[in-house]
């Protein structure tokens, strides 16, 4: 049952109070009565009417003063006040509105007009209350949504650490489905590991080993992402990256980017040797890398509750086998990869090897450096200098001054020099 609106009648004349009470109750209003201003304020401490009918000329405290006190009180200031008075002068009307009244009706009043005004102001108050309640509810909902969004962003950021950025973006942009789907694509697949890592783990404290491995994997991941690779997984010290999905620049560009990535990784590992020596790791760390290009199956694999976006197939296994056959600091390419990159990468044929699971010998090639770098090779290392400009090359070195840590760079520079001789 709908609650009847409550009206507080404030008037010191009993006859007026009786008349108003009869009119209002007949139209289903609840009535509360105060015979002076002081009594009205006392009633307002205990109850909140929907509207106040307030006389002006009263003993002890006049209507204007009562109105001002009501409007200064935070608990009662929103209650609409209609002045109902015999004062008709302009100044009284002005002061009535100035003190906070919402309407001003003079006596004798028209009953129908009074009821219409009372009803209109009560409806306005109720509408305002509903708007305030809706606004409060919206604020609460908005705060809850902001809290949920913050929580989702935190979870999303945490999840991004477990996914390759390309896969993460495709999932959160709705491009990647969460069903068991796969497709065949030409991909270039990369594997690497650290030579002698197992033996190294036996000689290092776990804290040092953890710092070393995380530092290495972080550096390799940054390089992979720089060249557009999709980091598939880490298996101990081993790194698996593929090019061509979910984003591809074409199989040739993908293969070239992969080999450039491998060369950058090789260079970065050489640069990190000094940092690792400061950690007490005196053994030189060298990586082996294998790269193969071919058709692979790429998609979601796993269980209903745990899926992994990865690649499978013989060409993936081939890249892994090439890596395991590589020498320290060597980047081994399959013939299919070599055919795609030979115009931009200096490579050296390494003969053929027998690979597990393949019945025929596999031709392999070593990636040495970028051809545009090789044409203007300049290596200036302590005890060693190689400078090539066009068809002219200058080589000088002092074996006694060459550092062990620089051997890898010197070997690469000499290979560049030999490639130039072969071109004569």
C-alpha positions as CSV (number, residue, x, y, z in Angstrom):
1,X,0.0,0.0,0.0
2,X,1.4,3.4,-1.0
3,X,2.3,5.6,1.9
4,X,0.2,8.8,2.1
5,X,2.2,12.1,2.0
6,X,2.7,13.8,5.3
7,X,2.1,17.6,5.5
8,X,3.2,19.7,8.6
9,X,0.7,22.6,9.2
10,X,2.3,25.4,11.2
11,X,-0.3,28.0,12.2
12,X,-1.2,29.6,15.6
13,X,-4.9,30.0,14.7
14,X,-6.9,26.8,15.6
15,X,-9.6,27.7,13.1
16,X,-7.2,27.8,10.2
17,X,-5.6,24.5,11.4
18,X,-9.0,22.8,11.5
19,X,-9.9,24.0,8.0
20,X,-6.7,22.9,6.5
21,X,-6.8,19.5,8.3
22,X,-10.3,18.8,7.0
23,X,-9.3,19.7,3.4
24,X,-6.1,17.8,3.3
25,X,-7.3,14.6,5.0
26,X,-10.2,14.5,2.6
27,X,-7.7,14.2,-0.2
28,X,-5.7,11.5,1.5
29,X,-2.9,13.5,3.1
30,X,-1.5,12.7,6.6
31,X,-1.4,15.8,8.8
32,X,0.9,16.9,11.6
33,X,0.2,20.2,13.4
34,X,2.4,22.8,15.1
35,X,0.8,25.9,16.8
36,X,4.0,27.9,16.7
37,X,7.5,28.0,15.2
38,X,9.3,26.4,18.2
39,X,6.9,23.5,18.2
40,X,7.4,23.0,14.5
41,X,11.2,22.7,14.9
42,X,10.7,20.1,17.6
43,X,8.5,18.0,15.4
44,X,11.1,18.2,12.6
45,X,13.7,16.7,14.9
46,X,11.6,13.5,15.0
47,X,10.0,13.3,11.6
48,X,10.4,14.5,8.1
49,X,7.2,15.7,6.4
50,X,6.8,15.8,2.6
51,X,5.8,19.4,2.7
52,X,5.3,22.3,5.2
53,X,2.4,24.8,5.2
54,X,3.8,27.8,7.1
55,X,2.1,30.8,8.5
56,X,4.1,34.0,8.8
57,X,2.5,36.0,11.7
58,X,3.0,33.8,14.8
59,X,4.1,34.5,18.4
60,X,7.6,33.6,19.8
61,X,9.1,32.9,16.3
62,X,7.8,34.2,13.0
63,X,7.4,32.2,9.8
64,X,10.4,33.8,8.1
65,X,12.7,32.9,11.0
66,X,11.3,29.3,11.1
67,X,11.9,28.9,7.4
68,X,15.5,30.1,7.6
69,X,16.3,27.7,10.5
70,X,14.8,24.8,8.5
71,X,16.8,25.6,5.4
72,X,20.1,25.9,7.4
73,X,19.6,22.4,8.8
74,X,21.1,19.8,6.5
75,X,18.5,17.2,7.6
76,X,15.5,19.4,6.7
77,X,16.7,21.8,4.1
78,X,15.2,19.8,1.2
79,X,11.6,19.9,2.6
80,X,9.5,22.2,0.4
81,X,7.8,25.1,2.3
82,X,4.7,26.9,1.2
83,X,3.9,30.2,3.0
84,X,0.2,30.4,3.7
85,X,-0.5,33.8,5.1
86,X,-2.7,36.9,5.1
87,X,0.3,39.1,4.3
88,X,-0.1,40.2,0.7
89,X,2.4,43.0,0.4
90,X,5.3,42.7,-2.1
91,X,8.0,42.9,0.5
92,X,6.6,40.0,2.5
93,X,6.3,37.9,-0.7
94,X,10.0,38.8,-1.6
95,X,11.2,37.9,1.9
96,X,9.2,34.6,1.8
97,X,11.1,33.4,-1.2
98,X,14.4,34.9,0.0
99,X,14.1,32.9,3.3
100,X,13.7,29.6,1.4
101,X,10.0,29.3,0.6
102,X,9.1,27.4,-2.6
103,X,5.7,29.0,-3.0
104,X,3.6,31.8,-1.5
105,X,-0.2,31.6,-1.1
106,X,-2.3,34.3,0.4
107,X,-5.4,34.0,2.6
108,X,-8.2,33.6,2.0
109,X,-7.1,30.9,-0.4
110,X,-8.8,28.9,-3.1
111,X,-9.1,25.3,-2.1
112,X,-8.6,23.8,-5.5
113,X,-5.6,26.1,-6.2
114,X,-4.0,25.1,-2.8
115,X,-4.4,21.4,-3.5
116,X,-3.0,21.7,-7.0
117,X,0.1,23.6,-5.7
118,X,0.6,21.2,-2.8
119,X,0.3,18.2,-5.1
120,X,2.7,19.7,-7.6
121,X,5.4,20.5,-5.0
122,X,5.1,17.0,-3.4
123,X,5.5,15.4,-6.8
124,X,8.5,17.5,-7.6
125,X,10.1,16.6,-4.2
126,X,9.4,12.9,-4.9
127,X,10.8,13.1,-8.4
128,X,13.9,14.9,-7.0
129,X,14.3,12.1,-4.4
130,X,14.1,9.5,-7.1
131,X,16.7,11.3,-9.2
132,X,19.0,11.6,-6.2
133,X,18.5,7.9,-5.4
134,X,19.2,7.0,-9.0
135,X,22.3,9.2,-9.1
136,X,23.5,7.6,-5.9
137,X,22.9,4.1,-7.3
138,X,24.6,5.1,-10.6
139,X,27.6,6.4,-8.6
140,X,27.7,3.1,-6.6
141,X,27.4,1.0,-9.8
142,X,30.1,3.2,-11.5
143,X,32.4,2.7,-8.5
144,X,31.8,-1.1,-8.6
145,X,32.5,-1.1,-12.4
146,X,35.7,0.9,-11.9
147,X,36.8,-1.5,-9.2
148,X,36.0,-4.5,-11.5
149,X,37.8,-2.8,-14.4
150,X,40.8,-2.2,-12.2
151,X,40.7,-5.8,-11.1
152,X,40.3,-7.1,-14.7
153,X,43.2,-4.9,-15.8
154,X,45.4,-6.3,-13.1
155,X,44.4,-9.8,-14.1
156,X,44.9,-9.0,-17.7
157,X,48.4,-7.6,-17.1
158,X,49.3,-10.7,-15.1
159,X,48.0,-12.9,-17.9
160,X,50.0,-11.0,-20.5
161,X,53.2,-12.2,-18.8
162,X,52.3,-15.8,-19.7
163,X,51.4,-15.1,-23.3
164,X,53.3,-13.9,-26.3
165,X,52.2,-10.2,-27.0
166,X,50.9,-11.2,-30.4
167,X,48.7,-14.0,-29.0
168,X,47.6,-11.9,-26.1
169,X,46.5,-9.1,-28.4
170,X,44.6,-11.4,-30.7
171,X,42.8,-13.0,-27.8
172,X,41.8,-9.7,-26.1
173,X,40.8,-8.1,-29.4
174,X,38.5,-11.1,-30.2
175,X,40.5,-12.3,-33.1
176,X,41.5,-15.5,-31.5
177,X,38.9,-18.1,-30.6
178,X,39.1,-20.3,-27.5
179,X,38.1,-23.5,-29.3
180,X,40.2,-26.4,-30.6
181,X,41.1,-24.9,-34.0
182,X,44.2,-25.2,-36.0
183,X,45.5,-24.3,-39.5
184,X,48.4,-25.0,-41.8
185,X,50.8,-22.1,-42.5
186,X,54.3,-21.6,-43.7
187,X,56.3,-20.6,-40.6
188,X,60.0,-20.0,-39.8
189,X,60.8,-21.7,-36.5
190,X,63.7,-20.9,-34.2
191,X,65.2,-22.9,-31.3
192,X,68.1,-22.0,-29.1
193,X,69.8,-23.2,-25.9
194,X,72.9,-22.5,-23.9
195,X,75.7,-25.0,-24.4
196,X,76.6,-26.8,-21.2
197,X,73.8,-25.2,-19.2
198,X,73.1,-28.5,-17.3
199,X,76.6,-28.6,-16.0
200,X,76.4,-24.9,-15.1
201,X,73.4,-25.5,-12.9
202,X,75.4,-27.9,-10.8
203,X,78.1,-25.3,-10.0
204,X,75.9,-22.2,-9.2
205,X,73.8,-21.3,-6.2
206,X,70.1,-21.2,-7.0
207,X,69.8,-17.5,-6.6
208,X,72.6,-16.8,-9.0
209,X,71.3,-19.3,-11.5
210,X,67.8,-17.7,-11.3
211,X,69.2,-14.2,-11.9
212,X,71.4,-15.5,-14.8
213,X,68.6,-17.4,-16.5
214,X,65.9,-14.7,-16.1
215,X,68.4,-12.0,-17.3
216,X,69.2,-14.2,-20.4
217,X,65.6,-15.0,-21.2
218,X,64.5,-11.4,-20.7
219,X,67.2,-10.2,-23.1
220,X,66.4,-12.8,-25.7
221,X,62.6,-12.1,-25.4
222,X,63.2,-8.4,-26.0
223,X,65.1,-9.1,-29.2
224,X,62.5,-11.6,-30.4
225,X,59.7,-9.0,-29.9
226,X,61.8,-6.3,-31.6
227,X,62.0,-8.4,-34.7
228,X,58.3,-9.5,-34.6
229,X,58.7,-13.0,-33.4
230,X,56.1,-14.9,-31.5
231,X,57.7,-16.3,-28.3
232,X,56.2,-19.8,-28.0
233,X,57.8,-21.1,-24.9
234,X,60.8,-21.4,-22.6
235,X,62.0,-24.9,-21.6
236,X,64.7,-24.3,-19.0
237,X,67.4,-22.4,-21.0
238,X,65.8,-23.3,-24.3
239,X,63.9,-20.7,-26.3
240,X,61.3,-21.4,-29.0
241,X,60.2,-18.6,-31.3
242,X,58.2,-18.7,-34.6
243,X,57.5,-16.1,-37.3
244,X,54.5,-16.0,-39.6
245,X,51.6,-16.2,-37.1
246,X,49.5,-14.6,-35.8
247,X,51.1,-11.8,-37.8
248,X,53.1,-12.3,-41.0
249,X,54.9,-10.1,-43.5
250,X,55.2,-12.9,-46.0
251,X,57.4,-16.0,-45.7
252,X,60.5,-14.4,-47.1
253,X,60.4,-11.4,-44.8
254,X,59.5,-13.6,-41.9
255,X,62.5,-15.8,-42.5
256,X,64.8,-12.8,-42.9
257,X,63.5,-11.3,-39.6
258,X,64.1,-14.6,-37.8
259,X,67.7,-14.8,-38.9
260,X,68.3,-11.2,-38.1
261,X,66.9,-11.9,-34.7
262,X,69.3,-14.8,-34.2
263,X,72.3,-12.7,-35.2
264,X,71.2,-10.0,-32.7
265,X,70.8,-12.6,-30.0
266,X,74.3,-13.9,-30.7
267,X,75.7,-10.4,-30.5
268,X,73.9,-9.6,-27.3
269,X,75.0,-12.8,-25.5
270,X,78.6,-11.8,-26.3
271,X,78.0,-8.4,-24.8
272,X,76.5,-9.9,-21.6
273,X,79.6,-12.0,-20.8
274,X,81.2,-9.2,-18.7
275,X,78.0,-8.8,-16.7
276,X,77.9,-12.5,-16.0
277,X,81.5,-12.6,-15.0
278,X,80.8,-10.1,-12.3
279,X,78.2,-12.6,-11.0
280,X,81.0,-15.1,-10.6
281,X,80.3,-17.0,-13.8
282,X,83.8,-17.4,-15.3
283,X,82.7,-20.0,-17.9
284,X,81.9,-18.4,-21.2
285,X,78.2,-19.0,-22.1
286,X,77.6,-19.8,-25.7
287,X,74.3,-20.4,-27.5
288,X,73.3,-22.8,-30.2
289,X,70.6,-21.9,-32.7
290,X,68.6,-23.7,-35.3
291,X,66.2,-22.3,-37.8
292,X,63.9,-24.0,-40.3
293,X,61.1,-22.9,-42.6
294,X,58.1,-25.0,-43.7
295,X,54.5,-25.9,-43.3
296,X,53.4,-26.2,-39.7
297,X,50.2,-26.7,-37.9
298,X,49.4,-23.8,-35.6
299,X,46.5,-23.3,-33.2
300,X,45.0,-24.3,-29.9
301,X,46.1,-27.6,-28.4
302,X,45.5,-29.0,-24.9
303,X,42.5,-29.8,-22.8
304,X,39.1,-28.1,-22.3
305,X,40.4,-26.3,-19.2
306,X,44.0,-25.7,-20.3
307,X,45.0,-24.7,-23.8
308,X,48.2,-23.7,-25.4
309,X,48.5,-21.7,-28.6
310,X,51.5,-23.3,-30.3
311,X,52.9,-25.1,-33.4
312,X,53.5,-28.7,-34.1
313,X,54.7,-30.8,-37.1
314,X,57.8,-32.2,-38.7
315,X,59.2,-28.8,-39.6
316,X,59.1,-27.8,-35.9
317,X,61.0,-30.9,-35.0
318,X,63.5,-30.1,-37.8
319,X,64.3,-26.7,-36.3
320,X,64.9,-28.4,-32.9
321,X,67.2,-31.0,-34.5
322,X,69.2,-28.3,-36.3
323,X,69.7,-26.5,-33.0
324,X,70.9,-29.6,-31.3
325,X,73.5,-30.2,-34.1
326,X,74.8,-26.6,-34.0
327,X,78.2,-25.8,-32.5
328,X,78.5,-23.1,-29.8
329,X,77.8,-19.6,-31.2
330,X,76.6,-21.1,-34.4
331,X,73.3,-20.4,-36.2
332,X,72.3,-23.3,-38.4
333,X,69.7,-22.9,-41.2
334,X,67.9,-25.5,-43.2
335,X,68.0,-25.3,-47.0
336,X,64.5,-23.9,-47.1
337,X,65.4,-21.0,-44.8
338,X,68.7,-20.4,-46.6
339,X,66.8,-20.1,-50.0
340,X,64.7,-17.3,-48.5
341,X,67.4,-15.3,-46.8
342,X,70.5,-15.8,-49.0
343,X,70.1,-12.4,-50.7
344,X,70.4,-10.5,-47.5
345,X,72.4,-12.9,-45.2
346,X,75.9,-14.1,-45.6
347,X,75.8,-17.8,-45.2
348,X,78.3,-20.7,-45.4
349,X,77.4,-24.2,-46.6
350,X,78.1,-26.7,-43.9
351,X,77.5,-29.9,-45.8
352,X,74.7,-32.3,-44.8
353,X,73.8,-34.1,-41.6
354,X,71.6,-37.1,-40.7
355,X,68.6,-35.9,-38.6
356,X,66.6,-38.2,-36.4
357,X,63.2,-38.9,-38.0
358,X,64.3,-37.9,-41.5
359,X,65.4,-40.7,-43.9
360,X,67.5,-38.5,-46.1
361,X,70.6,-36.3,-45.4
362,X,69.7,-32.7,-44.6
363,X,71.7,-29.8,-46.1
364,X,72.6,-27.1,-43.6
365,X,74.0,-23.6,-43.7
366,X,75.5,-21.3,-41.1
367,X,74.3,-17.7,-41.0
368,X,77.3,-15.4,-40.5
369,X,76.1,-11.7,-40.8
370,X,74.0,-9.3,-42.8
371,X,75.3,-8.7,-46.4
372,X,74.9,-4.9,-46.1
373,X,77.0,-5.0,-43.0
374,X,79.5,-7.3,-44.6
375,X,80.1,-4.9,-47.6
376,X,81.2,-2.2,-45.2
377,X,82.7,-4.3,-42.4
378,X,84.6,-2.5,-39.8
379,X,85.8,-4.4,-36.7
380,X,88.1,-2.5,-34.3
381,X,88.8,-4.7,-31.3
382,X,91.8,-4.5,-29.1
383,X,94.6,-6.4,-30.9
384,X,92.5,-6.9,-34.0
385,X,91.3,-4.6,-36.8
386,X,89.4,-5.4,-40.0
387,X,88.2,-2.6,-42.3
388,X,86.4,-3.3,-45.5
389,X,85.1,-0.6,-47.9
390,X,83.8,-1.8,-51.2
391,X,86.5,-3.9,-52.8
392,X,89.3,-2.8,-50.5
393,X,90.0,-4.6,-47.1
394,X,92.6,-4.0,-44.5
395,X,93.4,-6.7,-41.9
396,X,95.8,-6.5,-38.9
397,X,96.1,-8.3,-35.6
398,X,98.4,-9.0,-32.7
399,X,97.7,-12.5,-31.2
400,X,99.2,-11.5,-27.8
401,X,96.7,-8.7,-27.3
402,X,93.5,-10.5,-28.4
403,X,91.2,-11.3,-25.5
404,X,89.5,-14.7,-25.2
405,X,86.1,-12.9,-24.9
406,X,86.5,-11.4,-28.3
407,X,87.1,-14.6,-30.2
408,X,83.5,-14.9,-31.3
409,X,83.4,-11.4,-32.9
410,X,86.8,-12.0,-34.5
411,X,85.7,-15.3,-35.9
412,X,82.7,-13.6,-37.5
413,X,84.8,-10.8,-38.9
414,X,87.3,-13.2,-40.4
415,X,84.5,-15.2,-42.0
416,X,83.3,-11.9,-43.6
417,X,86.8,-11.4,-44.9
418,X,86.9,-14.9,-46.3
419,X,83.6,-14.4,-48.0
420,X,85.0,-11.4,-49.8
421,X,88.0,-13.4,-51.0
422,X,85.7,-16.1,-52.4
423,X,83.9,-13.4,-54.4
424,X,87.1,-12.5,-56.3
